[in-house]
Amino acid sequence: MIDTRHERPLWKWILMFVGSTFLAMFGYGLLQGIFLLTDEAGLPFLLIIPSIIYLGLYALFVRWFEKRWPTDLPLRRLIPHTLLGLLVGFAFMVMTVSTITAMGCADEYWNNFSWPEQFWALMLFLMVAVGEEVMSRGVIFRLIDERWGTWVALIVSALIFGFGHISNDNSSWWASLAIAIEAGLLLGAAYKWSGNLWVPIGIHWAWNYTQSNIFGLAVSGNEMESHALTTIVDGPDIITGGAFGPEASIITVILGIVVTLVLLSNCRR
C-alpha cells in the first residue's frame, strides 16, 4: 500500500494531530486511574498491566486511523533497546548528581527503604514513561516529523513536553524550559535515533526512578517517600535545581544538550 501521509491536506493533518493528541492525553488519564485500581486490588504484579494496555491501544489507534501497524513498537527490539535506554537514563542521572555533589552542593546518606514501595515506584515510573513517551514522541513528535521535518518536531514537541510541567509543585518558567531542553530534546533525539519508543521509554523510566528512589530527590517537584539514599542539597538553585529537583539545574541542561547532540550526530550518519 502506498503511504499517503505526506499527501494529506493540511486541514486533515491538523485534525489528525489535534485528535490524536487529545486521545493520547485522555488515555493517559485513564491509564493513571487503572494503575490506582490495580494498586488497591493488593496484587502488585498487576501494576504493569496499565502500561501494557496503553501500548496496545496506541498500536490499535495507529492501525485503525493511519491504516498501518506502528513501526516504532518493534517487538524484536523491546528488550535490547529498553535495556539500552535504562542504562542511558541511569548513567545520565548518576552523572548529574555526581557533578552537583563534586561541586560541593550535595551530600548523600544511606536511608532505610521498603522493597514493596520500591516496586510500586518502579511500576509507577514505567507507567509515566510509557504514557508520556507515547503521547510526546509517538504522537506529537512523529506526526510533526512526518509533515514538517525533524527540527520542527524536536523543538515543538520539546516545548510542549517541558511546559506540560509548568503546573507541577515548585515549578517555574525556568524549570519548564530546562525540562524542554534537557529532556524534551534528548528524548526526541533518542526516538529519532532508535526509530522506536523503547529507547526513550527506557531513558525516561530510569531517569525518574534513579532520581527519586535511588537519590531521594524530587522529580519535577514531586517527592517519593522510599529511597535508597537521602540527598541533602545546599547551594544555588541554578546548580541544585532547588525544590523542583535537579531537572531545574543548569548541570542537567548542559548534560542533556551534550547527549542530544551525540544522538543527532549519529542520526545523520
Protein Blocks (a to p, Z undefined) as FASTA:
>chain_A
ZZfklmpcfklmmmmmmmmmmmmmmmmmmmmmmmmmmmmnopaklmmmmmmmmmmmmmmm
mmmmnopacfklcfklmmmmmmmmmmmmmmmmmmmmmmmmmnopaccddddddfklmmmm
mmmmmmmmmmmmmmmmmmmmmmmmmmnojklmmmmmmmmmmmmmmmpghiafklmmmmmm
mmmmmmmmmmmmnopaklmmmmmmmmmmmmmmmnopaeehiacfbdfbdcdddddfklno
pmnojklpfklmmmmmmmmmmmmmmmmZZ
